[in-house]
Amino acid sequence: MSFVNPARQLLFEPLFRGSYTRPGEVVGALVTGWEPSEDYRTWTYHLRSDVLWHDGMPVTAEDVKFTEDLRQHPEVGVPDTREVRVLNDTTVEITYLVPMNPTPWRGVLPKHLLEHLDPGEYWDWGFWDEPVGNGPYRYARHSGTESIELEANPDYYKGRPEIDRVIFKYDDVWGTVDSVKSGVDAFGAPVFLASDFPSLSPDYRVYSWEQPVTGTAVGWNHRRSVLADASVRRALTMAIDRHELARLRGFPEWAHARDVLTPQYPAGFDRGPATVFDAGEARRTLTRAGWVDDDGDGVREREGEEFSFTLMVSDAAQDLEIARRVRRYLADVGVSVNIDSVASARLVRDAFRSGEVDAAMFRVSLSSVAGLFGADSPVGFDDLDLTRRWEAANASWDPEERSRHLNQVMKRFRELLPVTVLLLDVQSSVAHRRVKGLLSPDKGDVVEFLSELWIEEDGETGHGQTQWGSEGSEGRDTPQ
């Protein structure tokens, strides 16, 4: 049996967890502290001494070494470690092949139960049918590939969780009102839309949090004369009411786009202020750039050329609605936009990356945008300083130096606006009102914080059990 992320997170404790209140930072889980060598290529990790596997055996540095060595096997993972040395039971030293960023969710595996197994058969190990972990919940039973039941771990180092049992249902109940009807206490949606829950019972609450590393953006082709000027791209960004777009998508008031997407790690980056919606200033900026409506037809011209371009977008209903709003915003400042809808988001991305279109709306990350700049950029985004900073950030072993370079990259992004971020991604959990302890946006993930939650029935606190609905999973998705 394979397990999707929610069960994996509860069964296997990682070295680190991501910080929800400080994006880009990690906090120790099994690790209590860590320090680098002078060249930052080797890191020493100090482990907790009070963590047990669910069979009662202690978790030690030998388990960390076994797990990291296992991930170097070509059938298991992508090699990124050169050498792992155990210094003592609670200290391990790892030398990396590439600049290291602490990675949450890389759970540690039990050496004493797995060292005799063939790594080449990793994905088919019988261990995954009845896993022995070290997290807040332990395996109880499962029913084929339809559900898995976990029970609270009484020996968990942070204390026994308040909720006694958790049942994960892996069927088609993810993110739908049918989840509520089937008695599921909580379920998740990767991007929250108010329209997903048209008849959500008042007994349920939606808890959300921001994912600043990815979002929906319009990419501008700098080779098109009407889009080549950074001040013009800033005017187009000012003309778009991104707060209204967030409300249209059903996002909370605090979830609004900024001008840059952040790298996931390391910490210390500065997203800076966002360009503020100001249609009046957008009009003045366009006029200063020489774009004026001389003939009074509502579309600006410069030297005989109309300010008109085509925006490619997928034909998904929500994407088309956003694109139409963008067209309306830009028409209000004298810019004509023609919408070209195609069958899939992938076609949109591919067309833009080939430089075939004026502008395109698709989901992006900082890395995917960065992949478009340089001397050979298909969309003419070839700022030399930005390219050098990006290359220096990726080559730096020193996390602080890498952060400095990334901050300069993002500063330059804000100046040039090669893309206009329309919406940041928002993730959500939906939970019954009897599930207590959640709070948007700092504590919205039901699974991440499950060991800190509790159940209240009719005003009384109880242990109880909760059921989590999750989309069916296929393929190689095992606890790691």
PyMOL commands that set and color helices and strands:
alter all, ss='L'
color gray80, all
select helices_A, chain A and resi 5-11+61-71+111-114+119-124+126-129+177-181+194-196+225-227+230-238+242-248+279-288+317-331+345-353+366-370+384-395+399-416+450-452
alter helices_A, ss='H'
color red, helices_A
select strands_A, chain A and resi 16-18+26-28+31-36+42-47+81-88+91-96+137-143+147-152+165-171+186-189+204-220+301-302+305-306+308-314+336-342+359-365+419-432+435-436+454-457+460-462+465-471
alter strands_A, ss='S'
color yellow, strands_A
deselect
rebuild
show_as cartoon
